[in-house]
Amino acid sequence: MLNHLRPAIVLTLAMTVLTGLVYPLAITGAAQVLMPGAANGSLIERDGKPAGSLYIGQAFSDPRHFWSRPSATPDTPYNAGASSGSNLGTTSAALKARVEAEAARLTASGLSAPLPADALMASGSGLDPHISPAFAQAQVPRIAQARGLAEAKVRTLLRDHTEEPLLGVFGEPRVNVLALNLALDSLKE
């Protein structure tokens, strides 16, 4: 019996060390060498401190900033630890109430109807850091007025931060809200 048990224990320990220690360290090391930004969370820094991640949205409420789309994460908006869709169907009264409340909030802030869909609906993960150029354009007058800037200056900044579809065909044009807001903050008012 010991002849059968000993190889099983040795193999279990060897595979534990190999797959639980050696492999993860090798992959982590390779990622740090080949793509350190992505391996460390694609963080965007401001004044040497992390301001956020390029791929996880943030909630902005200051009228001087572009606002993100609604987040579907429970309790805290854009909580990466609670990423999920809302799981509310098109006939859901809760979804209808949430969309109506968001539309009323945006309309009260000066945005005019019709509002783009991403202004009212959360993304599938609830963490999308991007908004459509249409939603961003709708916010330009509010931001220009709040900052005392010419709308043309804000529109130029928006145009410079609009990402095109991958290879020109995959996806839609989009705007990373955090990157745009950091650029906006760096403008002279």
Backbone as JSON Lines, residues from 0, in Angstrom:
{"i":0,"aa":"M","n":[0.82,-1.19,0.0],"ca":[0.0,0.0,0.0],"c":[0.87,1.26,0.0]}
{"i":1,"aa":"L","n":[1.94,1.26,0.76],"ca":[2.85,2.4,0.8],"c":[3.47,2.66,-0.57]}
{"i":2,"aa":"N","n":[3.65,1.61,-1.34],"ca":[4.21,1.76,-2.68],"c":[3.25,2.54,-3.59]}
{"i":3,"aa":"H","n":[1.97,2.49,-3.33],"ca":[0.99,3.22,-4.13],"c":[0.73,4.62,-3.57]}
{"i":4,"aa":"L","n":[0.79,4.75,-2.27],"ca":[0.48,6.02,-1.61],"c":[1.6,7.04,-1.79]}
{"i":5,"aa":"R","n":[2.83,6.6,-1.7],"ca":[3.99,7.5,-1.79],"c":[4.04,8.22,-3.14]}
{"i":6,"aa":"P","n":[3.94,7.57,-4.29],"ca":[3.95,8.3,-5.57],"c":[2.77,9.28,-5.7]}
{"i":7,"aa":"A","n":[1.63,8.93,-5.15],"ca":[0.46,9.81,-5.21],"c":[0.72,11.09,-4.42]}
{"i":8,"aa":"I","n":[1.31,10.97,-3.26],"ca":[1.61,12.15,-2.43],"c":[2.68,13.01,-3.11]}
{"i":9,"aa":"V","n":[3.73,12.38,-3.61],"ca":[4.8,13.12,-4.28],"c":[4.26,13.84,-5.51]}
{"i":10,"aa":"L","n":[3.44,13.17,-6.31],"ca":[2.86,13.78,-7.5],"c":[1.92,14.93,-7.12]}
{"i":11,"aa":"T","n":[1.14,14.76,-6.08],"ca":[0.24,15.82,-5.63],"c":[1.04,17.05,-5.2]}
{"i":12,"aa":"L","n":[2.1,16.85,-4.42],"ca":[2.93,17.97,-3.98],"c":[3.64,18.63,-5.17]}
{"i":13,"aa":"A","n":[4.16,17.83,-6.08],"ca":[4.85,18.38,-7.24],"c":[3.89,19.2,-8.11]}
{"i":14,"aa":"M","n":[2.71,18.7,-8.35],"ca":[1.74,19.43,-9.17],"c":[1.23,20.69,-8.45]}
{"i":15,"aa":"T","n":[1.12,20.61,-7.13],"ca":[0.71,21.79,-6.36],"c":[1.75,22.89,-6.5]}
{"i":16,"aa":"V","n":[3.02,22.54,-6.36],"ca":[4.1,23.53,-6.5],"c":[4.15,24.05,-7.93]}
{"i":17,"aa":"L","n":[4.03,23.16,-8.9],"ca":[4.12,23.56,-10.3],"c":[2.95,24.45,-10.72]}
{"i":18,"aa":"T","n":[1.74,24.02,-10.45],"ca":[0.57,24.77,-10.91],"c":[0.12,25.87,-9.95]}
{"i":19,"aa":"G","n":[0.49,25.76,-8.71],"ca":[0.07,26.76,-7.73],"c":[1.11,27.82,-7.43]}
{"i":20,"aa":"L","n":[2.36,27.59,-7.81],"ca":[3.42,28.54,-7.5],"c":[4.25,28.9,-8.74]}
{"i":21,"aa":"V","n":[4.84,27.91,-9.38],"ca":[5.75,28.17,-10.5],"c":[5.0,28.8,-11.68]}
{"i":22,"aa":"Y","n":[3.91,28.19,-12.12],"ca":[3.17,28.71,-13.27],"c":[2.63,30.12,-13.02]}
{"i":23,"aa":"P","n":[1.93,30.4,-11.9],"ca":[1.45,31.77,-11.67],"c":[2.57,32.8,-11.61]}
{"i":24,"aa":"L","n":[3.69,32.45,-10.99],"ca":[4.81,33.39,-10.94],"c":[5.4,33.64,-12.32]}
{"i":25,"aa":"A","n":[5.49,32.6,-13.14],"ca":[6.02,32.76,-14.49],"c":[5.1,33.64,-15.34]}
{"i":26,"aa":"I","n":[3.82,33.42,-15.26],"ca":[2.86,34.21,-16.03],"c":[2.85,35.66,-15.55]}
{"i":27,"aa":"T","n":[2.89,35.86,-14.24],"ca":[2.93,37.22,-13.69],"c":[4.21,37.93,-14.12]}
{"i":28,"aa":"G","n":[5.33,37.24,-14.06],"ca":[6.59,37.83,-14.49],"c":[6.58,38.19,-15.97]}
{"i":29,"aa":"A","n":[6.08,37.29,-16.81],"ca":[6.0,37.56,-18.24],"c":[5.08,38.76,-18.51]}
{"i":30,"aa":"A","n":[3.97,38.83,-17.82],"ca":[3.05,39.95,-18.01],"c":[3.69,41.27,-17.59]}
{"i":31,"aa":"Q","n":[4.44,41.26,-16.49],"ca":[5.11,42.48,-16.03],"c":[6.15,42.96,-17.04]}
{"i":32,"aa":"V","n":[6.81,42.02,-17.73],"ca":[7.82,42.38,-18.71],"c":[7.18,42.8,-20.03]}
{"i":33,"aa":"L","n":[6.2,42.04,-20.52],"ca":[5.62,42.27,-21.83],"c":[4.58,43.38,-21.87]}
{"i":34,"aa":"M","n":[3.78,43.49,-20.83],"ca":[2.72,44.51,-20.81],"c":[2.46,44.98,-19.38]}
{"i":35,"aa":"P","n":[3.39,45.74,-18.82],"ca":[3.27,46.13,-17.41],"c":[2.03,46.97,-17.09]}
{"i":36,"aa":"G","n":[1.6,47.83,-18.02],"ca":[0.41,48.65,-17.76],"c":[-0.83,47.8,-17.56]}
{"i":37,"aa":"A","n":[-1.06,46.88,-18.48],"ca":[-2.23,46.0,-18.38],"c":[-2.12,45.07,-17.18]}
{"i":38,"aa":"A","n":[-0.91,44.58,-16.91],"ca":[-0.72,43.66,-15.78],"c":[-0.99,44.33,-14.44]}
{"i":39,"aa":"N","n":[-0.87,45.63,-14.4],"ca":[-1.09,46.37,-13.15],"c":[-2.42,47.1,-13.12]}
{"i":40,"aa":"G","n":[-3.37,46.68,-13.94],"ca":[-4.72,47.22,-13.88],"c":[-5.01,48.36,-14.82]}
{"i":41,"aa":"S","n":[-4.12,48.66,-15.75],"ca":[-4.32,49.76,-16.71],"c":[-4.68,51.05,-15.99]}
{"i":42,"aa":"L","n":[-3.91,51.35,-14.95],"ca":[-4.19,52.53,-14.14],"c":[-3.8,53.81,-14.86]}
{"i":43,"aa":"I","n":[-4.61,54.84,-14.66],"ca":[-4.32,56.17,-15.15],"c":[-3.86,56.97,-13.94]}
{"i":44,"aa":"E","n":[-2.7,57.59,-14.05],"ca":[-2.16,58.35,-12.93],"c":[-2.31,59.84,-13.16]}
{"i":45,"aa":"R","n":[-2.47,60.54,-12.06],"ca":[-2.51,62.0,-12.07],"c":[-1.67,62.48,-10.91]}
{"i":46,"aa":"D","n":[-0.67,63.26,-11.2],"ca":[0.26,63.75,-10.19],"c":[0.9,62.61,-9.42]}
{"i":47,"aa":"G","n":[1.22,61.51,-10.14],"ca":[1.9,60.38,-9.53],"c":[1.02,59.46,-8.7]}
{"i":48,"aa":"K","n":[-0.27,59.73,-8.67],"ca":[-1.21,58.9,-7.89],"c":[-2.25,58.31,-8.83]}
{"i":49,"aa":"P","n":[-2.7,57.09,-8.55],"ca":[-3.73,56.49,-9.41],"c":[-5.04,57.29,-9.35]}
{"i":50,"aa":"A","n":[-5.56,57.63,-10.52],"ca":[-6.83,58.33,-10.6],"c":[-7.96,57.37,-10.94]}
{"i":51,"aa":"G","n":[-7.61,56.18,-11.42],"ca":[-8.6,55.19,-11.79],"c":[-8.03,54.26,-12.83]}
{"i":52,"aa":"S","n":[-8.86,53.37,-13.31],"ca":[-8.45,52.41,-14.32],"c":[-9.05,52.8,-15.67]}
{"i":53,"aa":"L","n":[-8.3,52.51,-16.71],"ca":[-8.77,52.8,-18.06],"c":[-9.99,51.94,-18.42]}
{"i":54,"aa":"Y","n":[-10.17,50.8,-17.74],"ca":[-11.21,49.85,-18.12],"c":[-12.32,49.66,-17.09]}
{"i":55,"aa":"I","n":[-12.32,50.41,-16.01],"ca":[-13.4,50.35,-15.03],"c":[-13.95,51.75,-14.84]}
{"i":56,"aa":"G","n":[-15.23,51.92,-15.08],"ca":[-15.84,53.24,-15.0],"c":[-15.86,53.8,-13.59]}
{"i":57,"aa":"Q","n":[-16.15,55.07,-13.52],"ca":[-16.3,55.77,-12.24],"c":[-17.54,56.64,-12.32]}
{"i":58,"aa":"A","n":[-18.12,56.88,-11.17],"ca":[-19.29,57.76,-11.12],"c":[-18.8,59.2,-10.97]}
{"i":59,"aa":"F","n":[-19.27,60.08,-11.84],"ca":[-18.96,61.5,-11.76],"c":[-20.28,62.24,-11.58]}
{"i":60,"aa":"S","n":[-20.33,63.18,-10.64],"ca":[-21.57,63.93,-10.43],"c":[-21.34,65.44,-10.5]}
{"i":61,"aa":"D","n":[-20.1,65.88,-10.49],"ca":[-19.78,67.3,-10.58],"c":[-20.24,67.83,-11.94]}
{"i":62,"aa":"P","n":[-21.0,68.93,-11.98],"ca":[-21.46,69.46,-13.26],"c":[-20.32,69.93,-14.17]}
{"i":63,"aa":"R","n":[-19.13,70.06,-13.61],"ca":[-17.96,70.48,-14.39],"c":[-17.3,69.3,-15.11]}
{"i":64,"aa":"H","n":[-17.82,68.1,-14.9],"ca":[-17.25,66.9,-15.52],"c":[-18.28,66.22,-16.43]}
{"i":65,"aa":"F","n":[-17.76,65.42,-17.36],"ca":[-18.64,64.54,-18.13],"c":[-19.12,63.45,-17.19]}
{"i":66,"aa":"W","n":[-20.37,63.07,-17.33],"ca":[-20.94,62.03,-16.48],"c":[-20.91,60.7,-17.21]}
{"i":67,"aa":"S","n":[-20.71,59.65,-16.45],"ca":[-20.7,58.3,-16.98],"c":[-22.13,57.81,-17.17]}
{"i":68,"aa":"R","n":[-22.25,56.68,-17.84],"ca":[-23.56,56.04,-17.94],"c":[-23.91,55.44,-16.58]}
{"i":69,"aa":"P","n":[-25.16,55.11,-16.33],"ca":[-25.53,54.5,-15.06],"c":[-24.79,53.17,-14.85]}
{"i":70,"aa":"S","n":[-24.57,52.84,-13.61],"ca":[-23.92,51.57,-13.27],"c":[-24.96,50.61,-12.71]}
{"i":71,"aa":"A","n":[-24.83,49.34,-13.06],"ca":[-25.78,48.33,-12.57],"c":[-25.3,47.66,-11.3]}
{"i":72,"aa":"T","n":[-24.13,48.05,-10.79],"ca":[-23.64,47.38,-9.59],"c":[-24.45,47.82,-8.38]}
{"i":73,"aa":"P","n":[-24.79,46.89,-7.51],"ca":[-25.62,47.23,-6.36],"c":[-24.86,48.05,-5.32]}
{"i":74,"aa":"D","n":[-25.59,48.84,-4.57],"ca":[-25.1,49.64,-3.46],"c":[-24.17,50.77,-3.88]}
{"i":75,"aa":"T","n":[-23.0,50.45,-4.43],"ca":[-22.02,51.46,-4.81],"c":[-21.82,51.43,-6.32]}
{"i":76,"aa":"P","n":[-22.01,52.57,-7.01],"ca":[-21.79,52.56,-8.46],"c":[-20.36,52.18,-8.82]}
{"i":77,"aa":"Y","n":[-20.22,51.42,-9.87],"ca":[-18.93,51.01,-10.42],"c":[-18.08,50.23,-9.42]}
{"i":78,"aa":"N","n":[-18.72,49.43,-8.6],"ca":[-18.02,48.56,-7.66],"c":[-17.57,47.31,-8.43]}
{"i":79,"aa":"A","n":[-16.27,47.24,-8.74],"ca":[-15.75,46.13,-9.55],"c":[-15.93,44.79,-8.86]}
{"i":80,"aa":"G","n":[-16.05,44.77,-7.56],"ca":[-16.27,43.52,-6.84],"c":[-17.69,43.0,-6.96]}
{"i":81,"aa":"A","n":[-18.58,43.81,-7.52],"ca":[-19.98,43.4,-7.65],"c":[-20.45,43.51,-9.09]}
{"i":82,"aa":"S","n":[-19.55,43.3,-10.02],"ca":[-19.87,43.43,-11.44],"c":[-20.93,42.43,-11.86]}
{"i":83,"aa":"S","n":[-21.97,42.97,-12.47],"ca":[-23.02,42.13,-13.03],"c":[-24.0,43.02,-13.77]}
{"i":84,"aa":"G","n":[-24.8,42.41,-14.59],"ca":[-25.86,43.15,-15.22],"c":[-27.0,43.35,-14.24]}
{"i":85,"aa":"S","n":[-27.96,44.15,-14.61],"ca":[-29.07,44.41,-13.69],"c":[-30.05,43.26,-13.65]}
{"i":86,"aa":"N","n":[-30.05,42.42,-14.7],"ca":[-30.98,41.3,-14.82],"c":[-32.43,41.75,-14.82]}
{"i":87,"aa":"L","n":[-32.68,42.96,-15.24],"ca":[-34.04,43.47,-15.35],"c":[-34.47,43.38,-16.8]}
{"i":88,"aa":"G","n":[-35.6,42.75,-17.03],"ca":[-36.11,42.58,-18.39],"c":[-36.83,43.82,-18.89]}
{"i":89,"aa":"T","n":[-37.14,43.81,-20.17],"ca":[-37.77,44.99,-20.79],"c":[-39.15,45.29,-20.24]}
{"i":90,"aa":"T","n":[-39.81,44.32,-19.62],"ca":[-41.13,44.57,-19.04],"c":[-41.06,44.85,-17.54]}
{"i":91,"aa":"S","n":[-39.86,44.98,-17.0],"ca":[-39.68,45.19,-15.57],"c":[-40.1,46.6,-15.15]}
{"i":92,"aa":"A","n":[-40.94,46.67,-14.12],"ca":[-41.37,47.96,-13.58],"c":[-40.18,48.66,-12.91]}
{"i":93,"aa":"A","n":[-39.28,47.89,-12.3],"ca":[-38.11,48.48,-11.65],"c":[-37.19,49.14,-12.69]}
{"i":94,"aa":"L","n":[-37.01,48.49,-13.84],"ca":[-36.18,49.07,-14.9],"c":[-36.83,50.34,-15.43]}
{"i":95,"aa":"K","n":[-38.12,50.29,-15.65],"ca":[-38.84,51.47,-16.16],"c":[-38.7,52.64,-15.19]}
{"i":96,"aa":"A","n":[-38.86,52.37,-13.9],"ca":[-38.74,53.43,-12.89],"c":[-37.31,53.99,-12.85]}
{"i":97,"aa":"R","n":[-36.32,53.11,-12.95],"ca":[-34.93,53.56,-12.92],"c":[-34.6,54.43,-14.13]}
{"i":98,"aa":"V","n":[-35.07,54.02,-15.31],"ca":[-34.83,54.79,-16.54],"c":[-35.54,56.14,-16.47]}
{"i":99,"aa":"E","n":[-36.77,56.15,-15.98],"ca":[-37.51,57.41,-15.86],"c":[-36.84,58.36,-14.88]}
{"i":100,"aa":"A","n":[-36.35,57.83,-13.77],"ca":[-35.65,58.66,-12.78],"c":[-34.36,59.23,-13.37]}
{"i":101,"aa":"E","n":[-33.62,58.42,-14.1],"ca":[-32.38,58.88,-14.72],"c":[-32.68,59.94,-15.78]}
{"i":102,"aa":"A","n":[-33.73,59.73,-16.57],"ca":[-34.12,60.71,-17.6],"c":[-34.51,62.04,-16.95]}
{"i":103,"aa":"A","n":[-35.25,61.97,-15.85],"ca":[-35.65,63.19,-15.15],"c":[-34.43,63.92,-14.59]}
{"i":104,"aa":"R","n":[-33.48,63.17,-14.04],"ca":[-32.26,63.78,-13.48],"c":[-31.46,64.48,-14.58]}
{"i":105,"aa":"L","n":[-31.28,63.8,-15.7],"ca":[-30.49,64.37,-16.8],"c":[-31.19,65.56,-17.43]}
{"i":106,"aa":"T","n":[-32.5,65.47,-17.58],"ca":[-33.26,66.58,-18.15],"c":[-33.2,67.79,-17.22]}
{"i":107,"aa":"A","n":[-33.29,67.56,-15.91],"ca":[-33.19,68.65,-14.95],"c":[-31.82,69.31,-14.96]}
{"i":108,"aa":"S","n":[-30.79,68.55,-15.37],"ca":[-29.43,69.11,-15.43],"c":[-29.19,69.9,-16.71]}
{"i":109,"aa":"G","n":[-30.18,69.9,-17.63],"ca":[-30.05,70.69,-18.83],"c":[-29.92,69.89,-20.12]}
{"i":110,"aa":"L","n":[-29.8,68.58,-20.04],"ca":[-29.73,67.77,-21.25],"c":[-31.12,67.73,-21.87]}
{"i":111,"aa":"S","n":[-31.16,67.75,-23.18],"ca":[-32.46,67.77,-23.85],"c":[-32.75,66.42,-24.48]}
{"i":112,"aa":"A","n":[-34.03,66.14,-24.61],"ca":[-34.48,64.89,-25.22],"c":[-34.31,65.0,-26.73]}
{"i":113,"aa":"P","n":[-34.15,63.94,-27.44],"ca":[-34.06,62.57,-26.94],"c":[-32.67,62.28,-26.39]}
{"i":114,"aa":"L","n":[-32.64,61.56,-25.3],"ca":[-31.38,61.19,-24.67],"c":[-30.85,59.91,-25.29]}
{"i":115,"aa":"P","n":[-29.53,59.8,-25.49],"ca":[-28.97,58.55,-26.02],"c":[-29.23,57.4,-25.05]}
{"i":116,"aa":"A","n":[-29.31,56.2,-25.57],"ca":[-29.61,55.02,-24.75],"c":[-28.59,54.83,-23.63]}
{"i":117,"aa":"D","n":[-27.3,55.1,-23.9],"ca":[-26.29,54.88,-22.85],"c":[-26.38,55.92,-21.74]}
{"i":118,"aa":"A","n":[-27.14,56.97,-21.94],"ca":[-27.36,57.94,-20.87],"c":[-28.32,57.38,-19.83]}
{"i":119,"aa":"L","n":[-29.14,56.42,-20.25],"ca":[-30.2,55.9,-19.39],"c":[-29.98,54.46,-18.93]}
{"i":120,"aa":"M","n":[-29.22,53.69,-19.68],"ca":[-29.09,52.26,-19.42],"c":[-27.66,51.9,-19.02]}
{"i":121,"aa":"A","n":[-27.53,50.98,-18.08],"ca":[-26.23,50.49,-17.67],"c":[-25.7,49.5,-18.71]}
{"i":122,"aa":"S","n":[-24.4,49.31,-18.71],"ca":[-23.8,48.32,-19.61],"c":[-24.02,46.92,-19.05]}
{"i":123,"aa":"G","n":[-23.67,45.92,-19.81],"ca":[-23.85,44.54,-19.38],"c":[-23.12,44.21,-18.1]}
{"i":124,"aa":"S","n":[-21.91,44.74,-17.92],"ca":[-21.14,44.46,-16.71],"c":[-21.43,45.44,-15.6]}
{"i":125,"aa":"G","n":[-22.0,46.58,-15.94],"ca":[-22.22,47.63,-14.96],"c":[-20.98,48.45,-14.69]}
{"i":126,"aa":"L","n":[-19.88,48.21,-15.43],"ca":[-18.6,48.86,-15.17],"c":[-18.05,49.63,-16.36]}
{"i":127,"aa":"D","n":[-18.78,49.73,-17.44],"ca":[-18.25,50.31,-18.68],"c":[-17.73,51.73,-18.45]}
{"i":128,"aa":"P","n":[-16.45,51.98,-18.79],"ca":[-15.89,53.32,-18.6],"c":[-16.17,54.28,-19.76]}
{"i":129,"aa":"H","n":[-16.84,53.79,-20.79],"ca":[-17.06,54.58,-21.99],"c":[-18.51,55.04,-22.11]}
{"i":130,"aa":"I","n":[-18.66,56.17,-22.81],"ca":[-19.98,56.64,-23.21],"c":[-19.92,56.89,-24.71]}
{"i":131,"aa":"S","n":[-21.07,57.04,-25.31],"ca":[-21.13,57.32,-26.75],"c":[-20.77,58.79,-26.99]}
{"i":132,"aa":"P","n":[-20.23,59.09,-28.16],"ca":[-20.0,60.5,-28.5],"c":[-21.28,61.34,-28.41]}
{"i":133,"aa":"A","n":[-22.43,60.74,-28.73],"ca":[-23.7,61.48,-28.65],"c":[-24.01,61.9,-27.22]}
{"i":134,"aa":"F","n":[-23.8,61.0,-26.25],"ca":[-24.04,61.35,-24.84],"c":[-23.04,62.4,-24.4]}
{"i":135,"aa":"A","n":[-21.81,62.29,-24.83],"ca":[-20.8,63.29,-24.47],"c":[-21.15,64.65,-25.08]}
{"i":136,"aa":"Q","n":[-21.55,64.65,-26.36],"ca":[-21.92,65.91,-27.02],"c":[-23.08,66.6,-26.3]}
{"i":137,"aa":"A","n":[-24.02,65.81,-25.83],"ca":[-25.18,66.38,-25.13],"c":[-24.78,67.08,-23.84]}
{"i":138,"aa":"Q","n":[-23.63,66.71,-23.27],"ca":[-23.18,67.29,-22.0],"c":[-22.3,68.53,-22.18]}
{"i":139,"aa":"V","n":[-21.85,68.79,-23.41],"ca":[-20.92,69.89,-23.66],"c":[-21.44,71.24,-23.17]}
{"i":140,"aa":"P","n":[-22.68,71.65,-23.47],"ca":[-23.14,72.97,-23.0],"c":[-23.08,73.12,-21.47]}
{"i":141,"aa":"R","n":[-23.49,72.08,-20.75],"ca":[-23.45,72.14,-19.28],"c":[-22.02,72.33,-18.78]}
{"i":142,"aa":"I","n":[-21.1,71.57,-19.32],"ca":[-19.71,71.63,-18.88],"c":[-19.08,72.96,-19.24]}
{"i":143,"aa":"A","n":[-19.31,73.43,-20.46],"ca":[-18.75,74.71,-20.89],"c":[-19.25,75.84,-20.0]}
{"i":144,"aa":"Q","n":[-20.54,75.82,-19.69],"ca":[-21.09,76.86,-18.82],"c":[-20.53,76.76,-17.41]}
{"i":145,"aa":"A","n":[-20.46,75.56,-16.85],"ca":[-19.97,75.38,-15.48],"c":[-18.51,75.77,-15.34]}
{"i":146,"aa":"R","n":[-17.73,75.6,-16.4],"ca":[-16.3,75.91,-16.35],"c":[-15.96,77.28,-16.94]}
{"i":147,"aa":"G","n":[-16.93,77.93,-17.54],"ca":[-16.66,79.22,-18.17],"c":[-15.78,79.09,-19.4]}
{"i":148,"aa":"L","n":[-15.96,77.99,-20.14],"ca":[-15.18,77.73,-21.35],"c":[-16.08,77.89,-22.57]}
{"i":149,"aa":"A","n":[-15.45,78.13,-23.7],"ca":[-16.19,78.15,-24.96],"c":[-16.58,76.71,-25.31]}
{"i":150,"aa":"E","n":[-17.8,76.53,-25.79],"ca":[-18.26,75.18,-26.17],"c":[-17.34,74.57,-27.22]}
{"i":151,"aa":"A","n":[-16.82,75.4,-28.12],"ca":[-15.93,74.89,-29.18],"c":[-14.68,74.25,-28.57]}
{"i":152,"aa":"K","n":[-14.17,74.82,-27.5],"ca":[-12.97,74.27,-26.85],"c":[-13.28,72.9,-26.24]}
{"i":153,"aa":"V","n":[-14.44,72.78,-25.61],"ca":[-14.84,71.5,-25.0],"c":[-15.11,70.47,-26.1]}
{"i":154,"aa":"R","n":[-15.74,70.89,-27.2],"ca":[-16.0,69.97,-28.31],"c":[-14.7,69.48,-28.96]}
{"i":155,"aa":"T","n":[-13.71,70.35,-29.08],"ca":[-12.42,69.95,-29.63],"c":[-11.76,68.91,-28.72]}
{"i":156,"aa":"L","n":[-11.8,69.14,-27.42],"ca":[-11.25,68.18,-26.47],"c":[-11.99,66.84,-26.58]}
{"i":157,"aa":"L","n":[-13.29,66.9,-26.7],"ca":[-14.09,65.69,-26.86],"c":[-13.72,64.96,-28.15]}
{"i":158,"aa":"R","n":[-13.6,65.67,-29.24],"ca":[-13.21,65.06,-30.51],"c":[-11.84,64.38,-30.39]}
{"i":159,"aa":"D","n":[-10.91,65.03,-29.71],"ca":[-9.56,64.47,-29.55],"c":[-9.55,63.22,-28.68]}
{"i":160,"aa":"H","n":[-10.57,63.03,-27.85],"ca":[-10.64,61.87,-26.95],"c":[-11.67,60.83,-27.39]}
{"i":161,"aa":"T","n":[-12.2,60.97,-28.59],"ca":[-13.13,59.98,-29.12],"c":[-12.34,58.86,-29.78]}
{"i":162,"aa":"E","n":[-12.55,57.64,-29.29],"ca":[-11.86,56.46,-29.83],"c":[-12.7,55.88,-30.95]}
{"i":163,"aa":"E","n":[-12.06,55.56,-32.05],"ca":[-12.75,54.98,-33.19],"c":[-12.88,53.46,-33.03]}
{"i":164,"aa":"P","n":[-13.75,52.83,-33.8],"ca":[-13.87,51.36,-33.73],"c":[-12.52,50.69,-34.04]}
{"i":165,"aa":"L","n":[-12.29,49.55,-33.41],"ca":[-11.06,48.79,-33.62],"c":[-10.96,48.4,-35.09]}
{"i":166,"aa":"L","n":[-9.84,48.72,-35.7],"ca":[-9.58,48.45,-37.12],"c":[-10.64,49.09,-38.03]}
{"i":167,"aa":"G","n":[-11.33,50.08,-37.49],"ca":[-12.33,50.8,-38.26],"c":[-13.67,50.1,-38.41]}
{"i":168,"aa":"V","n":[-13.79,48.87,-37.91],"ca":[-15.05,48.14,-38.11],"c":[-15.59,47.46,-36.85]}
{"i":169,"aa":"F","n":[-14.76,47.18,-35.87],"ca":[-15.21,46.43,-34.7],"c":[-15.59,47.38,-33.57]}
{"i":170,"aa":"G","n":[-16.86,47.37,-33.21],"ca":[-17.34,48.21,-32.14],"c":[-17.89,49.54,-32.65]}
{"i":171,"aa":"E","n":[-18.1,50.43,-31.73],"ca":[-18.66,51.75,-32.03],"c":[-17.69,52.82,-31.55]}
{"i":172,"aa":"P","n":[-17.79,54.03,-32.08],"ca":[-16.99,55.12,-31.51],"c":[-17.36,55.29,-30.04]}
{"i":173,"aa":"R","n":[-16.39,55.64,-29.21],"ca":[-16.63,55.73,-27.77],"c":[-15.7,56.75,-27.14]}
{"i":174,"aa":"V","n":[-16.05,57.17,-25.94],"ca":[-15.27,58.15,-25.21],"c":[-15.02,57.61,-23.82]}
{"i":175,"aa":"N","n":[-13.75,57.53,-23.42],"ca":[-13.41,57.11,-22.06],"c":[-13.63,58.32,-21.14]}
{"i":176,"aa":"V","n":[-14.56,58.21,-20.23],"ca":[-14.98,59.34,-19.4],"c":[-13.86,59.81,-18.47]}
{"i":177,"aa":"L","n":[-13.15,58.88,-17.84],"ca":[-12.07,59.27,-16.94],"c":[-10.96,60.01,-17.69]}
{"i":178,"aa":"A","n":[-10.52,59.47,-18.81],"ca":[-9.45,60.12,-19.58],"c":[-9.89,61.5,-20.05]}
{"i":179,"aa":"L","n":[-11.14,61.63,-20.49],"ca":[-11.66,62.93,-20.94],"c":[-11.73,63.92,-19.78]}
{"i":180,"aa":"N","n":[-12.21,63.48,-18.63],"ca":[-12.3,64.38,-17.47],"c":[-10.93,64.82,-16.97]}
{"i":181,"aa":"L","n":[-9.96,63.93,-17.01],"ca":[-8.6,64.32,-16.6],"c":[-8.03,65.36,-17.57]}
{"i":182,"aa":"A","n":[-8.28,65.17,-18.86],"ca":[-7.84,66.16,-19.85],"c":[-8.57,67.48,-19.65]}
{"i":183,"aa":"L","n":[-9.85,67.4,-19.33],"ca":[-10.65,68.6,-19.08],"c":[-10.11,69.36,-17.86]}
{"i":184,"aa":"D","n":[-9.76,68.62,-16.82],"ca":[-9.21,69.25,-15.61],"c":[-7.87,69.94,-15.86]}
{"i":185,"aa":"S","n":[-7.14,69.48,-16.87],"ca":[-5.83,70.06,-17.13],"c":[-5.92,71.32,-18.0]}
{"i":186,"aa":"L","n":[-7.11,71.65,-18.52],"ca":[-7.29,72.86,-19.32],"c":[-7.23,74.1,-18.45]}
{"i":187,"aa":"K","n":[-6.76,75.17,-19.02],"ca":[-6.81,76.47,-18.34],"c":[-8.22,77.01,-18.5]}
{"i":188,"aa":"E","n":[-8.79,77.44,-17.4],"ca":[-10.16,77.97,-17.47],"c":[-10.15,79.47,-17.56]}
